């Protein structure tokens, strides 16, 4: 029976976390949030790419599909709307989705050679560190969404001021769900090169098999099977939650699905990163047996 050596970097009072007060937790949270924010500001290419993708859909594809894909009067809209107005919530979801996956990519890097490698062996609870990393990713995602909405305003997409404010909780919950999914996926990715497969088999199917680009009733008319897949896609409910909130309404089914999926994905990520039975445990066992 092999024994695992105790890392020298772990303090002697590792098992006793009762000494940590609210101030220490806030300092740790502030440090993680500040680092993620500074990383985003220093990576101008990341900022530009996060806006170019949805703006390309808004300016180019929406203009081309406007005459082809008409949108009838469906909730939350009270009249006919242009196609660019319809896809704007879906493009907000696109930003949240890609940002959540990018956050998971950074988690793979940080876990191997970045600051998370040190934080994961710190006396702070593992769940708190992962939740702080999650909140930092959501903060960056929401900032990108509101910058996109500011640009879309000049293109004729003009929800009310109340809609912009009410969209914040919906964006936060949707961002939490998608970032938690990205963190869960990062627990099984061992190399950065494998992230391209995640892009192709997770992000694009989630985005295109949803109500982001076309209403569900139109999907049902063309393909009942695809309609069922869209209904099983949690990203669909994130988009609808944002869509209704922009017009001062709450879509309760979408809210329930997003909250449930957030709890499920976050619990899975915390379990996967648990040193006793998750990803780190498997790697430590492999190292000891070798």
C-alpha positions as CSV (number, residue, x, y, z in Angstrom):
1,X,0.0,0.0,0.0
2,X,1.6,3.3,-1.1
3,X,1.5,6.4,1.0
4,X,1.3,9.9,-0.4
5,X,3.9,12.3,0.8
6,X,2.7,15.5,2.3
7,X,3.8,18.5,0.1
8,X,6.3,20.7,1.8
9,X,4.4,23.8,0.7
10,X,1.3,22.9,2.8
11,X,1.2,24.8,6.1
12,X,1.2,22.8,9.3
13,X,-2.3,24.1,10.2
14,X,-3.7,22.9,6.8
15,X,-6.4,20.8,8.4
16,X,-7.5,23.7,10.7
17,X,-9.3,26.3,8.6
18,X,-11.2,27.8,11.5
19,X,-8.7,30.6,11.7
20,X,-9.8,32.0,8.4
21,X,-12.2,34.9,8.8
22,X,-14.3,36.8,6.3
23,X,-11.5,39.2,5.7
24,X,-9.1,36.5,4.5
25,X,-11.7,35.0,2.2
26,X,-12.5,38.5,0.7
27,X,-8.7,39.1,0.1
28,X,-8.4,35.8,-1.7
29,X,-11.5,36.5,-3.8
30,X,-10.4,40.1,-4.6
31,X,-7.0,38.8,-5.7
32,X,-8.5,36.2,-8.1
33,X,-11.0,38.7,-9.5
34,X,-8.3,41.4,-10.0
35,X,-5.9,39.0,-11.7
36,X,-8.6,37.8,-14.1
37,X,-9.6,41.4,-14.9
38,X,-6.0,42.5,-15.5
39,X,-5.4,39.4,-17.7
40,X,-8.4,40.3,-19.8
41,X,-7.3,44.0,-20.1
42,X,-3.7,43.0,-21.1
43,X,-4.9,40.6,-23.7
44,X,-6.3,43.0,-26.3
45,X,-6.6,40.2,-28.9
46,X,-9.0,38.3,-26.6
47,X,-11.1,41.4,-26.2
48,X,-11.2,42.1,-29.9
49,X,-12.0,38.5,-30.8
50,X,-14.8,38.4,-28.3
51,X,-16.5,41.3,-30.0
52,X,-15.7,40.6,-33.7
53,X,-17.5,37.2,-33.6
54,X,-21.0,38.5,-32.5
55,X,-20.6,41.8,-34.4
56,X,-20.0,39.8,-37.6
57,X,-23.2,37.9,-37.1
58,X,-25.1,41.2,-36.2
59,X,-23.8,43.3,-39.1
60,X,-23.3,40.8,-41.9
61,X,-25.4,37.6,-41.4
62,X,-28.4,39.4,-39.9
63,X,-28.5,41.8,-42.9
64,X,-28.3,38.8,-45.3
65,X,-30.9,36.7,-43.5
66,X,-33.3,39.6,-42.7
67,X,-35.5,39.0,-45.8
68,X,-35.2,35.2,-45.5
69,X,-35.9,34.5,-41.8
70,X,-38.9,36.6,-40.8
71,X,-39.8,36.5,-37.1
72,X,-43.5,36.5,-36.2
73,X,-44.9,38.0,-33.0
74,X,-43.7,35.7,-30.3
75,X,-43.1,36.4,-26.6
76,X,-41.5,38.5,-25.3
77,X,-42.0,40.7,-28.4
78,X,-45.3,42.5,-28.8
79,X,-44.8,43.2,-32.5
80,X,-42.8,42.0,-35.5
81,X,-39.1,42.5,-34.9
82,X,-36.1,42.6,-37.3
83,X,-33.9,39.6,-37.4
84,X,-31.0,41.4,-35.8
85,X,-33.2,42.3,-32.8
86,X,-34.1,38.6,-32.4
87,X,-30.6,37.3,-32.6
88,X,-29.1,39.8,-30.2
89,X,-29.9,37.7,-27.0
90,X,-28.4,34.7,-28.8
91,X,-25.2,36.7,-29.5
92,X,-25.0,37.7,-25.9
93,X,-25.2,34.0,-25.1
94,X,-22.5,33.4,-27.7
95,X,-20.2,35.7,-25.8
96,X,-20.9,34.0,-22.5
97,X,-20.4,30.6,-24.0
98,X,-17.1,31.3,-25.7
99,X,-15.8,33.2,-22.6
100,X,-16.7,30.3,-20.4
101,X,-14.8,28.0,-22.6
102,X,-11.8,30.3,-22.7
103,X,-12.0,30.5,-18.9
104,X,-11.7,26.7,-18.8
105,X,-8.7,26.9,-21.2
106,X,-7.0,29.2,-18.8
107,X,-7.8,26.8,-16.0
108,X,-6.0,24.0,-17.8
109,X,-2.9,26.2,-18.2
110,X,-3.1,27.6,-14.6
111,X,-3.5,24.2,-13.2
112,X,-0.3,23.0,-14.8
113,X,2.0,25.9,-14.5
114,X,0.1,29.0,-13.4
115,X,-1.1,30.5,-10.2
116,X,-3.9,27.9,-9.7
117,X,-1.3,25.3,-9.2
118,X,-0.3,27.1,-6.0
119,X,-3.8,28.1,-5.0
120,X,-5.1,24.5,-5.2
121,X,-2.7,23.5,-2.4
122,X,-3.3,26.5,-0.3
123,X,-5.3,26.2,3.0
124,X,-8.4,27.8,1.4
125,X,-11.2,25.3,0.7
126,X,-11.1,23.9,-2.8
127,X,-14.7,24.8,-3.5
128,X,-14.0,28.5,-2.6
129,X,-11.1,28.7,-4.9
130,X,-13.0,27.2,-7.8
131,X,-16.0,29.4,-7.1
132,X,-13.8,32.5,-7.0
133,X,-12.3,31.5,-10.4
134,X,-15.8,31.0,-11.7
135,X,-17.0,34.5,-10.5
136,X,-13.9,36.1,-12.1
137,X,-14.8,34.5,-15.4
138,X,-18.4,35.6,-15.2
139,X,-17.4,39.1,-14.4
140,X,-15.3,39.3,-17.6
141,X,-18.0,37.7,-19.6
142,X,-20.7,40.2,-18.5
143,X,-18.4,43.1,-19.2
144,X,-18.0,41.9,-22.8
145,X,-21.7,41.5,-23.2
146,X,-22.5,45.0,-22.2
147,X,-19.8,46.4,-24.5
148,X,-21.5,44.4,-27.3
149,X,-24.9,45.7,-26.3
150,X,-23.6,49.3,-26.4
151,X,-22.4,48.7,-30.0
152,X,-25.6,47.0,-31.0
153,X,-27.5,50.1,-29.7
154,X,-26.2,52.1,-32.7
155,X,-27.4,49.3,-35.0
156,X,-31.0,49.7,-33.9
157,X,-31.2,47.1,-31.1
158,X,-32.5,49.4,-28.3
159,X,-34.1,47.7,-25.3
160,X,-35.3,49.9,-22.5
161,X,-33.0,51.1,-19.7
162,X,-34.9,48.8,-17.4
163,X,-34.2,45.9,-19.7
164,X,-30.5,46.5,-19.5
165,X,-30.6,46.5,-15.7
166,X,-32.9,43.4,-15.5
167,X,-30.6,41.5,-17.9
168,X,-27.8,41.6,-15.4
169,X,-29.1,38.8,-13.2
170,X,-30.0,36.7,-16.2
171,X,-26.5,37.3,-17.7
172,X,-25.0,36.4,-14.3
173,X,-26.9,33.1,-14.0
174,X,-26.3,32.1,-17.6
175,X,-22.6,33.0,-17.3
176,X,-22.3,30.9,-14.1
177,X,-23.9,27.9,-15.8
178,X,-21.6,28.1,-18.9
179,X,-18.4,28.9,-16.9
180,X,-19.2,26.0,-14.6
181,X,-19.6,23.7,-17.6
182,X,-16.3,24.9,-18.9
183,X,-14.7,24.3,-15.5
184,X,-16.1,20.8,-15.5
185,X,-14.7,20.1,-18.9
186,X,-11.3,21.5,-17.9
187,X,-11.1,18.7,-15.2
188,X,-10.9,16.1,-17.9
189,X,-8.6,18.0,-20.4
190,X,-5.0,17.1,-19.7
191,X,-3.4,19.1,-22.6
192,X,-4.1,22.4,-24.2
193,X,-4.1,20.8,-27.6
194,X,-7.3,18.9,-26.7
195,X,-9.2,22.1,-26.3
196,X,-9.8,22.3,-30.0
197,X,-11.9,19.2,-29.8
198,X,-14.0,20.8,-27.1
199,X,-14.6,23.8,-29.4
200,X,-15.9,21.5,-32.2
201,X,-17.9,19.1,-30.1
202,X,-19.3,21.3,-27.3
203,X,-19.4,25.0,-28.3
204,X,-20.7,24.8,-31.8
205,X,-23.4,22.1,-31.2
206,X,-24.6,24.0,-28.2
207,X,-24.8,27.2,-30.0
208,X,-26.4,26.1,-33.3
209,X,-28.8,23.6,-31.7
210,X,-30.6,26.3,-29.7
211,X,-33.0,29.2,-30.2
212,X,-30.1,31.7,-30.6
213,X,-30.4,32.0,-34.3
214,X,-34.0,31.0,-35.1
215,X,-37.2,30.5,-33.1
216,X,-38.0,27.0,-31.8
217,X,-41.4,26.9,-33.6
218,X,-39.5,27.3,-36.9
219,X,-37.1,24.5,-36.0
220,X,-40.1,22.3,-35.1
221,X,-41.6,22.8,-38.5
222,X,-38.5,21.8,-40.3
223,X,-37.1,19.1,-38.0
224,X,-38.9,17.6,-35.0
225,X,-35.8,15.7,-34.0
226,X,-33.7,18.9,-33.9
227,X,-36.5,20.6,-32.0
228,X,-36.2,17.9,-29.3
229,X,-32.4,18.4,-29.2
230,X,-32.8,22.1,-28.8
231,X,-35.2,21.6,-25.9
232,X,-32.6,19.3,-24.2
233,X,-29.9,21.9,-24.7
234,X,-29.3,24.1,-21.6
235,X,-27.9,26.9,-23.7
236,X,-31.4,27.3,-25.2
237,X,-32.8,28.2,-21.8
238,X,-29.9,30.6,-21.1
239,X,-30.6,32.5,-24.3
240,X,-34.4,32.6,-23.6
241,X,-33.7,33.8,-20.0
242,X,-31.6,36.7,-21.4
243,X,-34.1,37.4,-24.2
244,X,-37.1,37.8,-21.8
245,X,-35.1,39.8,-19.2
246,X,-34.1,42.4,-21.9
247,X,-37.8,43.2,-22.2
248,X,-38.6,43.2,-18.5
249,X,-40.0,39.7,-18.3
250,X,-39.1,36.4,-16.6
251,X,-39.3,33.1,-18.3
252,X,-39.7,30.8,-15.3
253,X,-39.0,27.5,-17.0
254,X,-35.7,28.9,-18.4
255,X,-34.8,30.3,-15.0
256,X,-35.4,26.9,-13.3
257,X,-33.3,25.0,-15.9
258,X,-30.4,27.4,-15.8
259,X,-30.3,27.3,-11.9
260,X,-30.5,23.5,-11.9
261,X,-27.8,23.1,-14.5
262,X,-25.6,25.6,-12.7
263,X,-25.8,23.7,-9.5
264,X,-25.2,20.4,-11.4
265,X,-22.2,21.6,-13.3
266,X,-20.6,23.4,-10.4
267,X,-21.0,20.3,-8.1
268,X,-19.5,18.2,-10.8
269,X,-16.5,20.6,-11.2
270,X,-15.9,20.7,-7.4
271,X,-16.1,16.9,-7.2
272,X,-13.7,16.5,-10.1
273,X,-11.1,18.8,-8.6
274,X,-11.5,17.2,-5.1
275,X,-8.0,15.8,-4.2
276,X,-9.5,12.7,-2.6
277,X,-11.6,11.4,-5.5
278,X,-11.2,13.7,-8.4
279,X,-8.8,14.7,-11.1
280,X,-5.8,15.5,-8.8
281,X,-6.2,12.2,-7.0
282,X,-6.0,10.2,-10.3
283,X,-2.8,12.1,-11.3
284,X,-1.2,11.6,-7.9
285,X,-2.0,7.9,-8.0
286,X,-0.4,7.7,-11.4
287,X,2.7,9.5,-10.2
288,X,3.1,7.3,-7.1
289,X,2.6,4.1,-9.1
290,X,5.1,5.2,-11.6
